[in-house]
Amino acid sequence: MIDHPSVSYADIEEAAVRIQDVAHRTPIQTSETFDRRFGARFFFKCENLQRTGAFKFRGAYNALSFLSDDERRRGVLTYSSGNHGQALALAGRLLGVSVTVIMPADAPLVKLESTRGYGGEVITYDRAAVTREEYAERVSTERGLPIIPPYNHPQIVAGQGTAALELLEDAGPLDLLLVCCGGGGLLSGSAIAAKAVQPSCRVVGVEPERADDATRSFRTGRLHTVENPDTVADGARTPSLGTVTFPLVLKYVDAMVTAGEKAIVEAMHFFWQRMKLVVEPTGALAAAALFDGALSDLPDRVGVIISGGNVELQTAAALFRLHGL
């Protein structure tokens, strides 16, 4: 673990300028029904409406913008459960960089097809047989391609932090910010932005109960891992926080909580049914902490980042039926 923060608020401000003409400034939605149910005023940052359907485009475009001309000609490699792969593929198309994406063979079909549709070359692997990091290192050596990881990268973190920066600029002061956590890129970037713009705003990360490595790491100060966690939130199946994100989470995040599988689907169902927003399970993770009762004594103004909306319709319907929704 590195012993000093590798990303500053200035990096996020610069990323905001870098992506402002290519990334969507996604809208903020509110719901009186949600407010009454949980007793606060909520502001939802809709990154499910971002390009490629998730916040990942912010960091991907920011990171590729730093490549030299020679690196752009050679192309890059990444590994992803889907959203980062799609984002990097589109960013690569816009910047003239070829992108190869290692994805699990059982990734949602919509994410596999979209990654190819954006111009990425997809290599699938068996999650039960090898870790994606190990496989990526092998392919990187064989092809001579640098790896742009999905979260453990300073420019990725800086780009993701622009989502929270926009939320605070557009919604005004917040007392609490809820952010989902997989590898910690969005969470750490959002926490840096929030603490710089409004130091009094508490930042809470939310993980699935079945993939609680970051929560355990945060509480013990020691990096914990989890292997192929069985959670519906496929974007949070990361094995651990990274050497970049872990110190940032420890420094800037106020608390970590978890949400159960049923609560994740309940939150997702609310967005679909009441707010007419297509949200994937991981995209609903931050709000799921409320449905699971993981937070009490809420302050007046709460920001929630909806991280993505890439889910197959059949999958969503099956999840709703499974949980009686």
BELJOUR-V253479 format. One record per residue. RES is the residue in one letter. D_LAST is the distance of its C-alpha to the last C-alpha in whole Angstrom. Layout:
# BELJOUR-V253479
RES D_LAST
RES D_LAST
This chain:
# BELJOUR-V253479
M 43
I 45
D 46
H 46
P 43
S 43
V 41
S 43
Y 41
A 44
D 42
I 39
E 41
E 43
A 40
A 39
V 42
R 42
I 38
Q 39
D 40
V 37
A 34
H 32
R 32
T 28
P 27
I 26
Q 23
T 22
S 19
E 21
T 17
F 17
D 20
R 20
R 17
F 19
G 23
A 24
R 25
F 23
F 24
F 22
K 24
C 23
E 24
N 21
L 24
Q 27
R 29
T 28
G 24
A 25
F 27
K 29
F 31
R 33
G 34
A 35
Y 37
N 39
A 40
L 41
S 43
F 45
L 46
S 50
D 51
D 52
E 49
R 47
R 49
R 48
G 45
V 42
L 40
T 36
Y 33
S 30
S 26
G 26
N 26
H 30
G 31
Q 30
A 31
L 34
A 35
L 35
A 37
G 39
R 40
L 40
L 43
G 44
V 43
S 42
V 39
T 38
V 35
I 34
M 30
P 29
A 29
D 25
A 24
P 22
L 24
V 23
K 25
L 27
E 28
S 28
T 31
R 33
G 33
Y 34
G 37
G 36
E 37
V 35
I 36
T 33
Y 33
D 32
R 30
A 31
A 35
V 36
T 34
R 34
E 37
E 39
Y 39
A 39
E 42
R 44
V 43
S 44
T 47
E 48
R 47
G 48
L 45
P 44
I 41
I 39
P 36
P 32
Y 33
N 36
H 38
P 40
Q 40
I 36
V 35
A 37
G 36
Q 32
G 33
T 34
A 30
A 31
L 34
E 33
L 30
L 33
E 35
D 33
A 31
G 34
P 34
L 31
D 31
L 29
L 27
L 24
V 24
C 23
C 25
G 26
G 29
G 30
G 31
L 29
L 29
S 33
G 34
S 32
A 33
I 37
A 36
A 35
K 37
A 40
V 39
Q 38
P 39
S 37
C 34
R 32
V 30
V 27
G 26
V 22
E 22
P 19
E 21
R 21
A 24
D 25
D 29
A 29
T 28
R 31
S 33
F 33
R 34
T 37
G 38
R 38
L 36
H 34
T 32
V 29
E 30
N 27
P 24
D 21
T 18
V 16
A 17
D 20
G 22
A 23
R 24
T 28
P 30
S 32
L 33
G 36
T 39
V 39
T 36
F 36
P 39
L 37
V 34
L 37
K 39
Y 36
V 33
D 33
A 30
M 27
V 24
T 21
A 17
G 16
E 13
K 10
A 11
I 12
V 9
E 8
A 11
M 10
H 7
F 10
F 12
W 11
Q 10
R 13
M 15
K 15
L 16
V 16
V 15
E 15
P 14
T 18
G 18
A 15
L 17
A 19
A 17
A 15
A 18
L 17
F 14
D 15
G 18
A 21
L 23
S 24
D 27
L 26
P 29
D 29
R 28
V 26
G 25
V 22
I 23
I 20
S 22
G 21
G 19
N 20
V 17
E 17
L 15
Q 14
T 13
A 11
A 9
A 10
L 8
F 5
R 6
L 8
H 6
G 4
L 0
